[in-house]
């Protein structure tokens, strides 16, 4: 059975505070560099393994200052054929993403929790507007 809950972490919050502590006027459109990852779990990946992935991902925003916002969760199960799990992470720019990609805390979550539990992975990075 799939869990329809997801988790969102944002350093910006609702006050309009920027990651560097400055304040952006409400309604301001900003550039964003977004990283999107989709996973399919191994058939033998249990709830504990999936919970460990969520816990590990949840710790990354505190460990990696270039993460502007992070969201992740299991597929809601609305459509057949979807991936099992999705992760998005937002950065100010490509350089911020590269810091995240190569950061030891991120690499450790992949090695310890993600790689052992998944059978397939897809990802894309793109620049856009927030």
VMD Tcl script that builds the backbone (N, CA, C; Angstrom):
set m [mol new atoms 390]
animate dup $m
set s [atomselect $m all]
$s set {name element resname resid chain x y z} {
  {N N UNK 1 A 0.833 -1.171 0.000}
  {CA C UNK 1 A 0.000 0.000 0.000}
  {C C UNK 1 A 0.879 1.235 0.000}
  {N N UNK 2 A 0.545 2.203 -0.816}
  {CA C UNK 2 A 1.342 3.411 -0.924}
  {C C UNK 2 A 0.869 4.459 0.072}
  {N N UNK 3 A 1.805 5.197 0.575}
  {CA C UNK 3 A 1.501 6.278 1.503}
  {C C UNK 3 A 1.347 7.571 0.712}
  {N N UNK 4 A 0.302 8.323 0.975}
  {CA C UNK 4 A 0.037 9.542 0.222}
  {C C UNK 4 A 0.604 10.775 0.901}
  {N N UNK 5 A 1.409 10.586 1.929}
  {CA C UNK 5 A 1.957 11.753 2.612}
  {C C UNK 5 A 3.282 12.137 2.008}
  {N N UNK 6 A 3.579 13.409 2.078}
  {CA C UNK 6 A 4.857 13.938 1.628}
  {C C UNK 6 A 5.364 14.915 2.662}
  {N N UNK 7 A 6.594 15.305 2.526}
  {CA C UNK 7 A 7.208 16.221 3.469}
  {C C UNK 7 A 7.777 17.389 2.704}
  {N N UNK 8 A 7.631 18.579 3.259}
  {CA C UNK 8 A 8.169 19.783 2.646}
  {C C UNK 8 A 9.069 20.495 3.635}
  {N N UNK 9 A 10.231 20.874 3.192}
  {CA C UNK 9 A 11.131 21.686 3.982}
  {C C UNK 9 A 11.466 22.914 3.168}
  {N N UNK 10 A 11.379 24.070 3.773}
  {CA C UNK 10 A 11.707 25.302 3.077}
  {C C UNK 10 A 12.424 26.237 4.025}
  {N N UNK 11 A 13.497 26.822 3.557}
  {CA C UNK 11 A 14.200 27.808 4.354}
  {C C UNK 11 A 13.584 29.182 4.181}
  {N N UNK 12 A 12.693 29.320 3.199}
  {CA C UNK 12 A 12.092 30.608 2.909}
  {C C UNK 12 A 10.874 30.871 3.764}
  {N N UNK 13 A 10.100 29.854 4.061}
  {CA C UNK 13 A 8.913 30.018 4.877}
  {C C UNK 13 A 7.880 30.905 4.217}
  {N N UNK 14 A 6.956 31.435 5.010}
  {CA C UNK 14 A 5.888 32.265 4.459}
  {C C UNK 14 A 6.168 33.746 4.611}
  {N N UNK 15 A 7.263 34.105 5.260}
  {CA C UNK 15 A 7.541 35.512 5.510}
  {C C UNK 15 A 8.217 36.194 4.332}
  {N N UNK 16 A 8.637 35.446 3.333}
  {CA C UNK 16 A 9.352 36.025 2.205}
  {C C UNK 16 A 10.843 36.121 2.455}
  {N N UNK 17 A 11.335 35.548 3.543}
  {CA C UNK 17 A 12.757 35.621 3.856}
  {C C UNK 17 A 13.559 34.818 2.851}
  {N N UNK 18 A 14.613 35.385 2.374}
  {CA C UNK 18 A 15.507 34.724 1.442}
  {C C UNK 18 A 16.481 33.843 2.218}
  {N N UNK 19 A 17.121 32.856 1.549}
  {CA C UNK 19 A 18.076 31.997 2.243}
  {C C UNK 19 A 19.216 32.765 2.888}
  {N N UNK 20 A 19.573 33.919 2.341}
  {CA C UNK 20 A 20.679 34.684 2.901}
  {C C UNK 20 A 20.219 35.640 3.985}
  {N N UNK 21 A 18.954 35.597 4.378}
  {CA C UNK 21 A 18.430 36.432 5.437}
  {C C UNK 21 A 17.769 37.710 4.958}
  {N N UNK 22 A 17.942 38.070 3.693}
  {CA C UNK 22 A 17.292 39.263 3.152}
  {C C UNK 22 A 15.805 38.981 2.978}
  {N N UNK 23 A 15.050 40.011 2.723}
  {CA C UNK 23 A 13.613 39.837 2.519}
  {C C UNK 23 A 13.245 40.231 1.104}
  {N N UNK 24 A 12.508 39.359 0.428}
  {CA C UNK 24 A 12.019 39.635 -0.926}
  {C C UNK 24 A 10.589 40.134 -0.822}
  {N N UNK 25 A 10.228 41.143 -1.581}
  {CA C UNK 25 A 8.844 41.615 -1.555}
  {C C UNK 25 A 7.887 40.503 -1.968}
  {N N UNK 26 A 6.730 40.452 -1.335}
  {CA C UNK 26 A 5.730 39.443 -1.702}
  {C C UNK 26 A 5.388 39.595 -3.176}
  {N N UNK 27 A 5.187 38.466 -3.839}
  {CA C UNK 27 A 4.851 38.485 -5.250}
  {C C UNK 27 A 6.058 38.584 -6.173}
  {N N UNK 28 A 7.254 38.667 -5.603}
  {CA C UNK 28 A 8.464 38.743 -6.416}
  {C C UNK 28 A 8.716 37.401 -7.090}
  {N N UNK 29 A 8.986 37.419 -8.381}
  {CA C UNK 29 A 9.310 36.198 -9.104}
  {C C UNK 29 A 10.828 36.061 -9.105}
  {N N UNK 30 A 11.303 34.931 -8.640}
  {CA C UNK 30 A 12.739 34.699 -8.561}
  {C C UNK 30 A 13.110 33.496 -9.414}
  {N N UNK 31 A 14.354 33.470 -9.821}
  {CA C UNK 31 A 14.863 32.313 -10.536}
  {C C UNK 31 A 15.050 31.163 -9.560}
  {N N UNK 32 A 14.904 29.967 -10.071}
  {CA C UNK 32 A 15.128 28.775 -9.267}
  {C C UNK 32 A 15.810 27.734 -10.143}
  {N N UNK 33 A 16.677 26.960 -9.545}
  {CA C UNK 33 A 17.276 25.811 -10.204}
  {C C UNK 33 A 16.733 24.594 -9.471}
  {N N UNK 34 A 15.937 23.792 -10.163}
  {CA C UNK 34 A 15.210 22.688 -9.526}
  {C C UNK 34 A 15.775 21.333 -9.936}
  {N N UNK 35 A 15.908 20.459 -8.950}
  {CA C UNK 35 A 16.364 19.079 -9.110}
  {C C UNK 35 A 15.178 18.177 -8.788}
  {N N UNK 36 A 14.833 17.286 -9.709}
  {CA C UNK 36 A 13.706 16.376 -9.532}
  {C C UNK 36 A 14.206 14.949 -9.703}
  {N N UNK 37 A 13.855 14.091 -8.769}
  {CA C UNK 37 A 14.275 12.687 -8.815}
  {C C UNK 37 A 13.052 11.805 -8.594}
  {N N UNK 38 A 12.975 10.719 -9.352}
  {CA C UNK 38 A 11.926 9.722 -9.191}
  {C C UNK 38 A 12.568 8.364 -8.914}
  {N N UNK 39 A 11.976 7.612 -7.997}
  {CA C UNK 39 A 12.483 6.285 -7.647}
  {C C UNK 39 A 11.413 5.238 -7.863}
  {N N UNK 40 A 11.872 4.036 -8.192}
  {CA C UNK 40 A 11.063 2.826 -8.083}
  {C C UNK 40 A 11.756 1.963 -7.041}
  {N N UNK 41 A 10.990 1.483 -6.096}
  {CA C UNK 41 A 11.565 0.662 -5.032}
  {C C UNK 41 A 11.712 -0.785 -5.466}
  {N N UNK 42 A 12.730 -1.451 -4.933}
  {CA C UNK 42 A 12.829 -2.905 -5.067}
  {C C UNK 42 A 11.577 -3.498 -4.440}
  {N N UNK 43 A 11.095 -4.617 -4.964}
  {CA C UNK 43 A 9.912 -5.251 -4.357}
  {C C UNK 43 A 10.116 -5.591 -2.881}
  {N N UNK 44 A 11.364 -5.841 -2.480}
  {CA C UNK 44 A 11.631 -6.210 -1.090}
  {C C UNK 44 A 11.949 -5.017 -0.185}
  {N N UNK 45 A 11.846 -3.796 -0.702}
  {CA C UNK 45 A 12.070 -2.614 0.137}
  {C C UNK 45 A 10.902 -2.490 1.116}
  {N N UNK 46 A 11.204 -2.565 2.405}
  {CA C UNK 46 A 10.136 -2.535 3.401}
  {C C UNK 46 A 9.877 -1.121 3.908}
  {N N UNK 47 A 8.881 -0.998 4.775}
  {CA C UNK 47 A 8.501 0.313 5.307}
  {C C UNK 47 A 9.649 0.965 6.068}
  {N N UNK 48 A 10.449 0.174 6.756}
  {CA C UNK 48 A 11.583 0.718 7.500}
  {C C UNK 48 A 12.605 1.349 6.549}
  {N N UNK 49 A 12.861 0.699 5.425}
  {CA C UNK 49 A 13.797 1.252 4.440}
  {C C UNK 49 A 13.266 2.559 3.859}
  {N N UNK 50 A 11.973 2.608 3.585}
  {CA C UNK 50 A 11.361 3.817 3.035}
  {C C UNK 50 A 11.364 4.947 4.070}
  {N N UNK 51 A 11.130 4.603 5.324}
  {CA C UNK 51 A 11.170 5.602 6.393}
  {C C UNK 51 A 12.588 6.142 6.573}
  {N N UNK 52 A 13.590 5.279 6.413}
  {CA C UNK 52 A 14.985 5.717 6.535}
  {C C UNK 52 A 15.349 6.689 5.416}
  {N N UNK 53 A 14.811 6.477 4.227}
  {CA C UNK 53 A 15.038 7.412 3.120}
  {C C UNK 53 A 14.440 8.770 3.476}
  {N N UNK 54 A 13.206 8.778 3.936}
  {CA C UNK 54 A 12.553 10.041 4.300}
  {C C UNK 54 A 13.312 10.750 5.420}
  {N N UNK 55 A 13.748 9.994 6.420}
  {CA C UNK 55 A 14.500 10.603 7.522}
  {C C UNK 55 A 15.813 11.205 7.031}
  {N N UNK 56 A 16.503 10.471 6.188}
  {CA C UNK 56 A 17.770 10.977 5.651}
  {C C UNK 56 A 17.578 12.219 4.804}
  {N N UNK 57 A 16.577 12.190 3.930}
  {CA C UNK 57 A 16.290 13.365 3.108}
  {C C UNK 57 A 15.882 14.553 3.969}
  {N N UNK 58 A 15.152 14.284 5.036}
  {CA C UNK 58 A 14.697 15.352 5.920}
  {C C UNK 58 A 15.809 16.068 6.653}
  {N N UNK 59 A 16.934 15.413 6.817}
  {CA C UNK 59 A 18.078 16.026 7.500}
  {C C UNK 59 A 18.934 16.889 6.572}
  {N N UNK 60 A 18.781 16.737 5.269}
  {CA C UNK 60 A 19.671 17.436 4.330}
  {C C UNK 60 A 19.556 18.959 4.341}
  {N N UNK 61 A 18.367 19.549 4.431}
  {CA C UNK 61 A 18.321 21.024 4.423}
  {C C UNK 61 A 19.127 21.670 5.547}
  {N N UNK 62 A 19.174 21.053 6.711}
  {CA C UNK 62 A 19.960 21.604 7.814}
  {C C UNK 62 A 21.461 21.429 7.584}
  {N N UNK 63 A 21.816 20.408 6.831}
  {CA C UNK 63 A 23.231 20.102 6.600}
  {C C UNK 63 A 23.818 20.806 5.388}
  {N N UNK 64 A 22.966 21.182 4.436}
  {CA C UNK 64 A 23.450 21.741 3.169}
  {C C UNK 64 A 22.786 23.100 2.959}
  {N N UNK 65 A 23.519 24.174 3.200}
  {CA C UNK 65 A 22.916 25.511 3.178}
  {C C UNK 65 A 22.426 25.990 1.816}
  {N N UNK 66 A 22.822 25.343 0.740}
  {CA C UNK 66 A 22.377 25.805 -0.582}
  {C C UNK 66 A 20.981 25.316 -0.944}
  {N N UNK 67 A 20.397 24.426 -0.153}
  {CA C UNK 67 A 19.038 23.965 -0.420}
  {C C UNK 67 A 18.068 25.079 -0.017}
  {N N UNK 68 A 17.339 25.594 -0.985}
  {CA C UNK 68 A 16.328 26.613 -0.718}
  {C C UNK 68 A 15.041 25.972 -0.202}
  {N N UNK 69 A 14.637 24.886 -0.818}
  {CA C UNK 69 A 13.437 24.152 -0.409}
  {C C UNK 69 A 13.575 22.711 -0.851}
  {N N UNK 70 A 12.931 21.806 -0.109}
  {CA C UNK 70 A 12.991 20.389 -0.430}
  {C C UNK 70 A 11.630 19.772 -0.153}
  {N N UNK 71 A 11.191 18.929 -1.079}
  {CA C UNK 71 A 9.920 18.215 -0.929}
  {C C UNK 71 A 10.127 16.778 -1.367}
  {N N UNK 72 A 9.491 15.856 -0.673}
  {CA C UNK 72 A 9.603 14.458 -1.056}
  {C C UNK 72 A 8.448 13.672 -0.490}
  {N N UNK 73 A 8.130 12.568 -1.170}
  {CA C UNK 73 A 7.065 11.716 -0.672}
  {C C UNK 73 A 6.711 10.612 -1.643}
  {N N UNK 74 A 5.906 9.687 -1.132}
  {CA C UNK 74 A 5.443 8.541 -1.919}
  {C C UNK 74 A 4.366 8.983 -2.899}
  {N N UNK 75 A 4.283 8.274 -4.008}
  {CA C UNK 75 A 3.235 8.521 -4.993}
  {C C UNK 75 A 1.870 8.363 -4.328}
  {N N UNK 76 A 0.937 9.220 -4.690}
  {CA C UNK 76 A -0.412 9.190 -4.116}
  {C C UNK 76 A -1.242 8.005 -4.604}
  {N N UNK 77 A -0.770 7.312 -5.633}
  {CA C UNK 77 A -1.476 6.130 -6.116}
  {C C UNK 77 A -2.700 6.436 -6.961}
  {N N UNK 78 A -2.784 7.634 -7.497}
  {CA C UNK 78 A -3.947 8.035 -8.285}
  {C C UNK 78 A -3.905 7.425 -9.689}
  {N N UNK 79 A -2.727 7.397 -10.286}
  {CA C UNK 79 A -2.573 6.885 -11.655}
  {C C UNK 79 A -1.695 5.643 -11.675}
  {N N UNK 80 A -2.079 4.690 -12.492}
  {CA C UNK 80 A -1.284 3.478 -12.681}
  {C C UNK 80 A 0.012 3.821 -13.417}
  {N N UNK 81 A 1.056 3.090 -13.110}
  {CA C UNK 81 A 2.305 3.233 -13.838}
  {C C UNK 81 A 3.217 4.340 -13.349}
  {N N UNK 82 A 2.815 5.080 -12.327}
  {CA C UNK 82 A 3.666 6.144 -11.795}
  {C C UNK 82 A 4.885 5.568 -11.084}
  {N N UNK 83 A 5.856 6.416 -10.856}
  {CA C UNK 83 A 7.003 6.065 -10.038}
  {C C UNK 83 A 6.527 5.968 -8.597}
  {N N UNK 84 A 7.325 5.335 -7.738}
  {CA C UNK 84 A 6.930 5.110 -6.346}
  {C C UNK 84 A 7.162 6.312 -5.435}
  {N N UNK 85 A 8.171 7.122 -5.757}
  {CA C UNK 85 A 8.609 8.162 -4.815}
  {C C UNK 85 A 9.208 9.311 -5.607}
  {N N UNK 86 A 8.996 10.531 -5.121}
  {CA C UNK 86 A 9.539 11.706 -5.794}
  {C C UNK 86 A 10.273 12.595 -4.792}
  {N N UNK 87 A 11.312 13.247 -5.288}
  {CA C UNK 87 A 12.082 14.211 -4.503}
  {C C UNK 87 A 12.277 15.442 -5.371}
  {N N UNK 88 A 12.034 16.623 -4.798}
  {CA C UNK 88 A 12.409 17.861 -5.477}
  {C C UNK 88 A 13.245 18.683 -4.510}
  {N N UNK 89 A 14.206 19.383 -5.058}
  {CA C UNK 89 A 15.026 20.296 -4.260}
  {C C UNK 89 A 15.274 21.544 -5.095}
  {N N UNK 90 A 15.115 22.694 -4.472}
  {CA C UNK 90 A 15.290 23.981 -5.142}
  {C C UNK 90 A 16.551 24.676 -4.639}
  {N N UNK 91 A 17.221 25.332 -5.590}
  {CA C UNK 91 A 18.471 26.032 -5.316}
  {C C UNK 91 A 18.424 27.390 -5.996}
  {N N UNK 92 A 19.268 28.294 -5.547}
  {CA C UNK 92 A 19.333 29.607 -6.192}
  {C C UNK 92 A 19.888 29.509 -7.606}
  {N N UNK 93 A 20.798 28.542 -7.815}
  {CA C UNK 93 A 21.458 28.441 -9.116}
  {C C UNK 93 A 22.118 27.069 -9.251}
  {N N UNK 94 A 22.714 26.838 -10.401}
  {CA C UNK 94 A 23.381 25.561 -10.668}
  {C C UNK 94 A 24.507 25.299 -9.682}
  {N N UNK 95 A 25.240 26.324 -9.319}
  {CA C UNK 95 A 26.346 26.158 -8.370}
  {C C UNK 95 A 25.833 25.628 -7.033}
  {N N UNK 96 A 24.684 26.123 -6.588}
  {CA C UNK 96 A 24.093 25.634 -5.344}
  {C C UNK 96 A 23.702 24.176 -5.443}
  {N N UNK 97 A 23.158 23.796 -6.597}
  {CA C UNK 97 A 22.821 22.391 -6.824}
  {C C UNK 97 A 24.074 21.523 -6.767}
  {N N UNK 98 A 25.161 21.963 -7.384}
  {CA C UNK 98 A 26.388 21.168 -7.414}
  {C C UNK 98 A 26.960 20.964 -6.014}
  {N N UNK 99 A 26.832 21.974 -5.159}
  {CA C UNK 99 A 27.250 21.817 -3.764}
  {C C UNK 99 A 26.456 20.683 -3.120}
  {N N UNK 100 A 25.139 20.700 -3.319}
  {CA C UNK 100 A 24.256 19.651 -2.796}
  {C C UNK 100 A 24.619 18.284 -3.377}
  {N N UNK 101 A 24.749 18.224 -4.686}
  {CA C UNK 101 A 25.007 16.947 -5.364}
  {C C UNK 101 A 26.235 16.256 -4.799}
  {N N UNK 102 A 27.269 17.028 -4.523}
  {CA C UNK 102 A 28.539 16.462 -4.097}
  {C C UNK 102 A 28.750 16.482 -2.586}
  {N N UNK 103 A 27.800 17.008 -1.843}
  {CA C UNK 103 A 27.962 17.157 -0.396}
  {C C UNK 103 A 28.021 15.776 0.282}
  {N N UNK 104 A 28.933 15.603 1.234}
  {CA C UNK 104 A 29.056 14.299 1.902}
  {C C UNK 104 A 27.769 13.818 2.579}
  {N N UNK 105 A 26.973 14.719 3.137}
  {CA C UNK 105 A 25.721 14.302 3.783}
  {C C UNK 105 A 24.747 13.725 2.752}
  {N N UNK 106 A 24.663 14.349 1.591}
  {CA C UNK 106 A 23.799 13.855 0.513}
  {C C UNK 106 A 24.304 12.508 0.005}
  {N N UNK 107 A 25.590 12.419 -0.242}
  {CA C UNK 107 A 26.176 11.177 -0.743}
  {C C UNK 107 A 25.932 10.031 0.250}
  {N N UNK 108 A 26.001 10.338 1.551}
  {CA C UNK 108 A 25.807 9.302 2.566}
  {C C UNK 108 A 24.372 8.795 2.580}
  {N N UNK 109 A 23.396 9.676 2.402}
  {CA C UNK 109 A 21.991 9.243 2.331}
  {C C UNK 109 A 21.790 8.316 1.132}
  {N N UNK 110 A 22.428 8.649 0.022}
  {CA C UNK 110 A 22.321 7.796 -1.166}
  {C C UNK 110 A 22.910 6.415 -0.891}
  {N N UNK 111 A 24.116 6.377 -0.361}
  {CA C UNK 111 A 24.815 5.111 -0.127}
  {C C UNK 111 A 24.108 4.265 0.935}
  {N N UNK 112 A 23.729 4.902 2.042}
  {CA C UNK 112 A 23.173 4.155 3.173}
  {C C UNK 112 A 21.711 3.755 2.983}
  {N N UNK 113 A 20.907 4.609 2.330}
  {CA C UNK 113 A 19.463 4.387 2.335}
  {C C UNK 113 A 18.827 4.240 0.950}
  {N N UNK 114 A 19.184 5.123 0.035}
  {CA C UNK 114 A 18.494 5.133 -1.256}
  {C C UNK 114 A 18.946 3.981 -2.155}
  {N N UNK 115 A 20.234 3.896 -2.413}
  {CA C UNK 115 A 20.740 2.869 -3.345}
  {C C UNK 115 A 20.315 1.450 -2.972}
  {N N UNK 116 A 20.347 1.067 -1.703}
  {CA C UNK 116 A 19.949 -0.306 -1.383}
  {C C UNK 116 A 18.458 -0.601 -1.577}
  {N N UNK 117 A 17.619 0.447 -1.634}
  {CA C UNK 117 A 16.170 0.240 -1.650}
  {C C UNK 117 A 15.519 0.423 -3.012}
  {N N UNK 118 A 16.262 0.958 -3.993}
  {CA C UNK 118 A 15.604 1.276 -5.261}
  {C C UNK 118 A 16.073 0.369 -6.393}
  {N N UNK 119 A 15.175 0.194 -7.351}
  {CA C UNK 119 A 15.509 -0.592 -8.537}
  {C C UNK 119 A 15.727 0.294 -9.755}
  {N N UNK 120 A 15.197 1.512 -9.719}
  {CA C UNK 120 A 15.300 2.411 -10.868}
  {C C UNK 120 A 15.224 3.843 -10.387}
  {N N UNK 121 A 15.864 4.732 -11.139}
  {CA C UNK 121 A 15.924 6.144 -10.784}
  {C C UNK 121 A 15.908 6.973 -12.046}
  {N N UNK 122 A 15.196 8.081 -12.006}
  {CA C UNK 122 A 15.218 9.075 -13.085}
  {C C UNK 122 A 15.399 10.431 -12.443}
  {N N UNK 123 A 16.116 11.315 -13.116}
  {CA C UNK 123 A 16.268 12.668 -12.577}
  {C C UNK 123 A 16.396 13.673 -13.688}
  {N N UNK 124 A 16.119 14.914 -13.338}
  {CA C UNK 124 A 16.255 16.039 -14.257}
  {C C UNK 124 A 16.528 17.279 -13.414}
  {N N UNK 125 A 17.286 18.187 -13.984}
  {CA C UNK 125 A 17.504 19.484 -13.375}
  {C C UNK 125 A 17.104 20.532 -14.394}
  {N N UNK 126 A 16.451 21.598 -13.930}
  {CA C UNK 126 A 16.060 22.651 -14.864}
  {C C UNK 126 A 16.004 23.984 -14.147}
  {N N UNK 127 A 16.224 25.028 -14.933}
  {CA C UNK 127 A 16.133 26.397 -14.419}
  {C C UNK 127 A 14.771 26.945 -14.768}
  {N N UNK 128 A 14.188 27.690 -13.853}
  {CA C UNK 128 A 12.871 28.261 -14.107}
  {C C UNK 128 A 12.596 29.410 -13.178}
  {N N UNK 129 A 11.328 29.660 -12.977}
  {CA C UNK 129 A 10.881 30.736 -12.089}
  {C C UNK 129 A 10.198 30.135 -10.877}
  {N N UNK 130 A 10.380 30.770 -9.759}
  {CA C UNK 130 A 9.780 30.342 -8.508}
  {C C UNK 130 A 8.314 30.741 -8.457}
}
mol reanalyze $m
mol bondsrecalc $m
mol representation Tube
mol addrep $m
